[in-house]
Amino acid sequence: MFAAAFVVFANHLLESASWARDKLSAHAGKTALFDVFPAMLAFAVAADGRLQPAPPEALPAVTIRLTHLTLLEVLADGEEAWRKAEVAGDTDFAAVIPRSRPTFAGTWRKT
């Protein structure tokens, strides 16, 4: 249920960020899993660069583990915080995610 809400919110922000959708579309069909104990959030990238909830049977191309503190730092636009994440899997895909993310204030940072 949380994944569906996240996808709706993220896609709303992606509507006005074609550059971010372009970056994400290069990873179409891949699934990312965020692991912030005890919660997990998985999403897949569609061909148009928008997100969709990951099917339950999908294996993640990348798993990104964050502590609670690191998650708060990421949400507060802590670029350094992403370096604290534990990444397993497709590091190219993982690198695109923070470059296509909204800041906590709802604006987009293009890098």
C-alpha positions in Angstrom: 0.0 0.0 0.0 2.8 2.4 0.8 4.5 1.6 -2.5 1.4 2.6 -4.4 1.2 6.0 -2.6 4.9 6.6 -3.2 4.5 5.8 -6.9 1.6 8.2 -7.3 3.5 11.0 -5.5 6.8 10.4 -7.5 5.0 10.2 -10.8 3.2 13.5 -10.0 6.7 15.1 -9.5 8.0 13.4 -12.6 5.3 14.9 -14.8 7.2 18.2 -14.9 10.7 16.7 -15.1 11.1 15.1 -18.5 14.9 15.1 -18.0 14.4 12.8 -15.0 12.1 10.5 -16.8 14.7 10.2 -19.6 17.3 9.2 -17.2 15.0 6.6 -15.6 13.7 5.2 -18.9 17.2 3.9 -19.6 16.5 1.4 -16.8 13.0 0.4 -17.9 11.8 -2.9 -16.6 14.2 -2.8 -13.6 13.0 -2.9 -10.0 14.6 -1.1 -7.1 14.0 -2.1 -3.5 14.5 0.4 -0.6 15.1 -1.3 2.7 14.6 0.8 5.8 14.0 -1.7 8.6 11.4 -2.8 9.1 9.8 -1.3 6.0 10.6 -2.2 2.4 9.5 -0.3 -0.7 9.8 -1.7 -4.2 9.1 0.0 -7.5 9.7 -0.7 -11.1 10.6 1.7 -13.9 8.2 1.8 -16.9 9.4 2.4 -20.5 8.4 6.1 -20.3 10.5 6.7 -17.1 7.6 6.8 -14.8 7.4 4.5 -11.7 5.0 1.7 -11.1 4.6 -0.6 -8.1 6.8 -3.7 -8.4 5.1 -7.0 -8.9 5.4 -9.1 -5.8 7.5 -11.7 -7.6 9.9 -9.2 -9.1 13.6 -9.6 -8.1 15.2 -6.2 -7.5 18.0 -5.1 -9.8 19.3 -3.0 -6.9 18.7 -3.0 -3.2 19.3 0.2 -1.3 19.5 -0.1 2.5 19.2 3.1 4.6 19.2 3.6 8.3 16.4 5.7 9.7 18.8 8.6 10.3 20.1 8.4 6.7 16.6 8.4 5.3 15.8 11.6 7.1 19.0 13.1 5.8 18.2 12.1 2.3 14.7 13.6 2.6 16.2 16.8 3.8 18.3 17.0 0.6 21.5 15.6 2.1 23.5 14.7 -1.0 26.2 13.3 1.3 23.5 11.0 2.9 23.3 9.0 -0.3 26.9 8.0 0.2 25.9 6.3 3.5 23.5 4.0 1.7 24.4 0.4 1.3 23.9 -0.5 -2.3 23.7 -4.1 -3.6 23.2 -4.9 -7.3 23.1 -2.6 -10.4 25.1 0.4 -9.3 24.4 2.3 -12.5 20.7 2.1 -11.8 21.3 3.0 -8.2 23.2 6.1 -9.3 20.3 7.4 -11.4 17.8 7.3 -8.5 19.2 10.1 -6.4 19.9 12.2 -9.5 16.2 12.0 -10.4 14.7 12.5 -7.0 12.7 15.4 -5.6 14.1 17.4 -2.7 12.0 17.5 0.5 10.7 20.9 -0.6 9.3 19.3 -3.8 11.7 20.9 -6.2 13.9 19.0 -8.6 17.6 19.1 -8.7 19.1 18.4 -12.1 22.6 16.9 -12.0 
